[in-house]
């Protein structure tokens, strides 16, 4: 039986750490593929594949104070709203201690809890959601706390002018009309192809007009040719380099991050590996901007 070692180079205590990683083993509302509850374990396994020292950044990840908080005490018997509340309480604890939360899922619904917590503890901030799907349904299969409702629940809490999605290429007619009526902004994968990811991310920052950003990164934003192991794959997506560039542009503004919907039942070979690399990039790139600074709580 494999021994679980957590995320590589996360050796600091909670008190000393600037980054706190925790895991959401939950996929109850997943409606296409099950298995995202196993995503965090496989992401962590793959994190040990990389050298601690990063060639491009010239940073040793082991020199950054990262704490591994472990798994939330949830199961697929837990109701979606209870699960969201568990994430909410965990992020509250992390941010009140002036630390940067890193959530690994697990289904995308968990992001709602993180955004709700930040809305109470942080000054004016925006959410950038990297995703294939608009996730703006009011409910899905009778459930308001569903992976298909994430952006809707976020917009209700912090305002539609404070959320922007990038990579969209799927939506129902109703949620498309609701988002349009509410003024919720998004950029499609075709927008990215036409204008380039840097211009799109800069446009998103202009729309949000804030200097603090929470990045919610649904792995299905990446094209399934590169990341097939996701809960709801959608063709005509973005490339790993698009995802990396998005992180590079947003890094100076980041106050929190989640990476969701890795479904290793459908690909243990590459999708968790790519997810682990994105987590490393967020930590390394944001580190120099957070060093010596507070997260500016209310």
C-alpha positions as CSV (number, residue, x, y, z in Angstrom):
1,X,0.0,0.0,0.0
2,X,1.3,3.4,-1.0
3,X,2.2,5.8,1.8
4,X,0.8,9.3,1.3
5,X,3.5,12.0,1.9
6,X,1.5,15.1,1.0
7,X,2.7,17.8,-1.3
8,X,6.4,17.9,-2.0
9,X,8.5,20.5,-0.1
10,X,5.6,21.5,2.2
11,X,7.6,21.1,5.4
12,X,6.8,24.3,7.5
13,X,4.6,24.4,10.5
14,X,1.3,26.2,10.3
15,X,2.6,29.1,12.4
16,X,5.7,29.6,10.3
17,X,4.2,29.0,6.9
18,X,3.1,31.7,4.3
19,X,1.3,29.1,2.2
20,X,-1.1,26.5,3.5
21,X,-2.2,23.6,1.3
22,X,-5.3,21.6,2.0
23,X,-7.3,18.9,0.2
24,X,-10.9,18.4,-0.7
25,X,-11.6,14.7,-1.4
26,X,-15.2,15.2,-2.7
27,X,-17.1,14.8,-5.9
28,X,-20.7,14.2,-4.9
29,X,-22.3,16.6,-7.4
30,X,-20.1,15.5,-10.3
31,X,-22.5,14.5,-13.1
32,X,-20.3,13.1,-15.9
33,X,-17.3,11.4,-14.5
34,X,-16.7,10.5,-10.9
35,X,-13.3,10.3,-9.3
36,X,-12.3,14.0,-8.6
37,X,-12.3,13.1,-4.9
38,X,-9.1,11.2,-5.7
39,X,-7.5,14.1,-7.4
40,X,-5.5,15.5,-4.4
41,X,-3.7,12.3,-3.7
42,X,-2.5,11.9,-7.3
43,X,-1.5,15.6,-7.5
44,X,0.6,15.2,-4.4
45,X,2.2,11.9,-5.7
46,X,3.2,13.7,-8.9
47,X,4.5,16.7,-7.0
48,X,7.5,14.6,-5.9
49,X,8.5,14.0,-9.5
50,X,10.0,17.5,-9.8
51,X,13.3,18.9,-8.7
52,X,12.9,21.2,-5.7
53,X,15.0,23.8,-7.5
54,X,13.2,25.3,-10.5
55,X,15.2,25.9,-13.6
56,X,13.1,28.8,-15.0
57,X,12.5,30.6,-11.8
58,X,15.8,29.9,-10.2
59,X,14.0,29.3,-6.9
60,X,14.1,26.3,-4.6
61,X,10.6,25.4,-3.6
62,X,12.0,24.0,-0.4
63,X,13.1,27.5,0.7
64,X,9.5,28.8,0.7
65,X,7.5,28.2,3.9
66,X,4.7,25.9,2.9
67,X,2.4,24.0,5.3
68,X,0.5,20.8,4.4
69,X,-2.8,20.9,6.4
70,X,-4.0,17.6,5.0
71,X,-7.5,16.5,4.1
72,X,-10.8,18.1,5.1
73,X,-13.0,15.7,7.0
74,X,-15.6,15.3,4.3
75,X,-16.9,12.3,2.3
76,X,-19.5,11.9,-0.4
77,X,-22.0,11.4,2.4
78,X,-21.5,15.0,3.4
79,X,-24.1,17.4,1.9
80,X,-22.7,19.8,-0.7
81,X,-23.6,22.8,1.5
82,X,-21.9,21.2,4.5
83,X,-18.8,20.6,2.4
84,X,-18.8,24.3,1.3
85,X,-19.0,25.3,4.9
86,X,-16.0,23.1,5.8
87,X,-13.9,24.9,3.1
88,X,-15.2,28.2,4.3
89,X,-14.1,27.6,7.9
90,X,-10.7,26.3,6.8
91,X,-10.0,29.3,4.6
92,X,-11.1,31.6,7.4
93,X,-8.6,30.1,9.7
94,X,-5.8,30.3,7.1
95,X,-6.5,33.9,6.0
96,X,-7.1,35.2,9.6
97,X,-3.6,33.9,10.3
98,X,-2.4,36.0,7.3
99,X,-1.5,33.0,5.1
100,X,-2.1,32.2,1.5
101,X,-4.7,29.4,1.0
102,X,-4.1,26.7,-1.6
103,X,-7.0,24.3,-2.1
104,X,-6.7,21.1,-4.1
105,X,-9.8,19.3,-5.2
106,X,-12.1,17.6,-5.7
107,X,-15.1,19.1,-7.4
108,X,-15.2,22.8,-8.2
109,X,-18.1,23.5,-5.8
110,X,-15.5,23.8,-3.0
111,X,-14.3,27.0,-4.4
112,X,-17.5,28.7,-3.2
113,X,-16.5,28.2,0.4
114,X,-13.1,29.8,-0.2
115,X,-14.6,32.8,-2.0
116,X,-17.2,33.3,0.7
117,X,-14.5,33.3,3.4
118,X,-12.3,35.8,1.6
119,X,-15.3,38.1,1.1
120,X,-15.6,38.5,4.8
121,X,-11.9,38.9,5.7
122,X,-10.2,40.6,2.7
123,X,-10.8,44.1,1.3
124,X,-12.0,44.5,-2.2
125,X,-10.9,41.6,-4.4
126,X,-11.8,39.9,-7.6
127,X,-12.1,36.3,-8.8
128,X,-10.6,35.0,-12.0
129,X,-12.0,31.6,-12.9
130,X,-10.1,29.5,-15.4
131,X,-12.7,27.1,-16.7
132,X,-14.3,25.4,-19.8
133,X,-17.8,25.9,-18.4
134,X,-19.7,29.0,-17.4
135,X,-20.9,27.4,-14.2
136,X,-23.7,30.0,-13.9
137,X,-26.7,27.9,-13.3
138,X,-28.9,28.8,-10.4
139,X,-29.2,25.1,-9.6
140,X,-28.4,21.8,-11.3
141,X,-30.4,18.6,-10.7
142,X,-32.2,20.5,-7.9
143,X,-28.9,21.4,-6.1
144,X,-27.7,25.0,-5.7
145,X,-24.3,24.0,-4.4
146,X,-23.2,22.1,-7.5
147,X,-20.2,22.2,-9.7
148,X,-22.4,23.8,-12.4
149,X,-23.3,26.7,-10.1
150,X,-19.9,27.9,-8.9
151,X,-19.7,31.3,-10.6
152,X,-23.3,32.1,-9.8
153,X,-22.8,31.5,-6.1
154,X,-19.6,33.6,-6.2
155,X,-21.2,36.5,-8.1
156,X,-24.1,36.5,-5.6
157,X,-21.7,37.0,-2.8
158,X,-19.1,39.5,-4.2
159,X,-21.0,41.0,-7.1
160,X,-21.0,40.1,-10.8
161,X,-18.5,43.0,-11.5
162,X,-15.9,41.1,-9.4
163,X,-15.9,37.8,-11.3
164,X,-14.4,37.0,-14.7
165,X,-14.0,33.6,-16.3
166,X,-11.4,32.7,-19.0
167,X,-11.4,29.7,-21.3
168,X,-15.2,29.3,-21.5
169,X,-16.6,27.1,-24.3
170,X,-19.7,25.6,-22.9
171,X,-22.9,26.9,-21.3
172,X,-26.7,26.2,-21.3
173,X,-28.9,28.8,-22.9
174,X,-30.4,29.8,-19.6
175,X,-27.2,30.4,-17.8
176,X,-25.8,32.3,-20.8
177,X,-28.8,34.6,-20.7
178,X,-28.6,34.9,-16.9
179,X,-24.9,35.8,-17.0
180,X,-25.6,38.4,-19.8
181,X,-28.5,39.9,-17.8
182,X,-26.3,40.1,-14.6
183,X,-23.4,41.6,-16.5
184,X,-21.1,38.8,-15.6
185,X,-18.1,38.9,-17.9
186,X,-16.2,36.0,-19.5
187,X,-13.8,35.3,-22.3
188,X,-14.0,32.2,-24.5
189,X,-11.2,29.9,-25.6
190,X,-11.8,31.4,-29.1
191,X,-11.2,34.9,-27.7
192,X,-7.9,33.6,-26.3
193,X,-7.0,32.0,-29.6
194,X,-7.7,35.3,-31.5
195,X,-6.1,37.8,-29.1
196,X,-3.6,35.8,-27.0
197,X,-3.8,34.9,-23.4
198,X,-1.8,37.9,-22.1
199,X,-4.2,40.4,-23.6
200,X,-7.2,38.5,-22.3
201,X,-5.8,38.3,-18.7
202,X,-5.0,42.0,-18.9
203,X,-8.5,42.7,-20.0
204,X,-9.9,40.7,-17.1
205,X,-7.7,42.7,-14.7
206,X,-9.1,46.0,-16.2
207,X,-12.6,44.7,-15.8
208,X,-12.1,43.7,-12.1
209,X,-10.1,46.9,-11.3
210,X,-8.7,45.6,-8.1
211,X,-5.2,44.7,-6.9
212,X,-6.1,41.4,-5.1
213,X,-7.2,38.3,-7.1
214,X,-8.4,34.9,-6.1
215,X,-7.6,32.4,-8.9
216,X,-9.9,29.4,-9.2
217,X,-8.4,27.0,-11.7
218,X,-10.6,24.2,-13.0
219,X,-8.4,21.8,-14.9
220,X,-11.0,21.3,-17.7
221,X,-10.0,24.8,-18.9
222,X,-7.0,23.0,-20.4
223,X,-7.9,21.1,-23.6
224,X,-8.5,17.4,-23.0
225,X,-5.7,16.6,-25.5
226,X,-3.3,17.8,-22.8
227,X,-5.4,17.1,-19.7
228,X,-7.8,14.2,-20.3
229,X,-8.2,13.3,-16.6
230,X,-10.9,15.8,-15.7
231,X,-14.5,15.4,-14.5
232,X,-16.1,17.2,-17.5
233,X,-13.8,17.3,-20.5
234,X,-14.6,19.9,-23.2
235,X,-12.7,20.1,-26.6
236,X,-11.3,23.3,-28.1
237,X,-9.6,24.3,-24.9
238,X,-6.4,26.1,-23.9
239,X,-2.9,24.8,-23.7
240,X,-0.7,24.2,-20.6
241,X,1.4,27.2,-21.7
242,X,-1.8,29.4,-21.7
243,X,-2.4,28.2,-18.1
244,X,1.1,29.0,-17.2
245,X,1.1,32.5,-18.8
246,X,-2.2,33.3,-17.0
247,X,-0.6,32.4,-13.7
248,X,2.5,34.5,-14.6
249,X,0.4,37.6,-15.3
250,X,-1.8,37.2,-12.3
251,X,1.0,36.3,-9.8
252,X,1.5,39.9,-8.4
253,X,-2.2,40.1,-7.5
254,X,-2.8,36.7,-6.0
255,X,-4.2,36.2,-2.5
256,X,-5.4,32.6,-2.8
257,X,-5.7,29.8,-5.3
258,X,-7.5,26.5,-5.9
259,X,-6.9,23.8,-8.5
260,X,-10.0,21.6,-9.0
261,X,-11.6,18.8,-11.0
262,X,-8.5,16.6,-11.6
263,X,-10.1,13.2,-12.1
264,X,-7.3,10.6,-12.1
265,X,-9.6,7.6,-12.7
266,X,-9.4,8.8,-16.3
267,X,-5.7,9.7,-16.5
268,X,-3.1,9.1,-13.8
269,X,-0.3,9.7,-16.2
270,X,-0.3,13.4,-17.0
271,X,-3.2,15.4,-15.7
272,X,-2.2,15.2,-12.0
273,X,1.4,15.9,-13.1
274,X,0.3,19.1,-14.9
275,X,-1.9,20.1,-11.9
276,X,1.0,19.7,-9.5
277,X,3.2,21.8,-11.7
278,X,0.6,24.6,-11.8
279,X,0.5,24.6,-8.0
280,X,4.3,24.9,-7.8
281,X,4.2,27.8,-10.3
282,X,1.5,29.7,-8.3
283,X,3.6,29.4,-5.1
284,X,6.9,30.3,-6.7
285,X,5.6,33.2,-8.8
286,X,3.5,34.8,-6.1
287,X,6.2,34.3,-3.4
288,X,8.3,37.3,-4.3
289,X,5.3,39.6,-4.4
290,X,3.9,38.4,-1.0
291,X,7.3,38.3,0.8
292,X,7.2,40.8,3.6
293,X,3.7,41.9,2.9
294,X,0.3,41.2,4.6
295,X,-2.7,39.9,2.7
296,X,-4.5,43.1,3.8
297,X,-7.4,41.8,5.7
298,X,-10.3,44.1,6.6
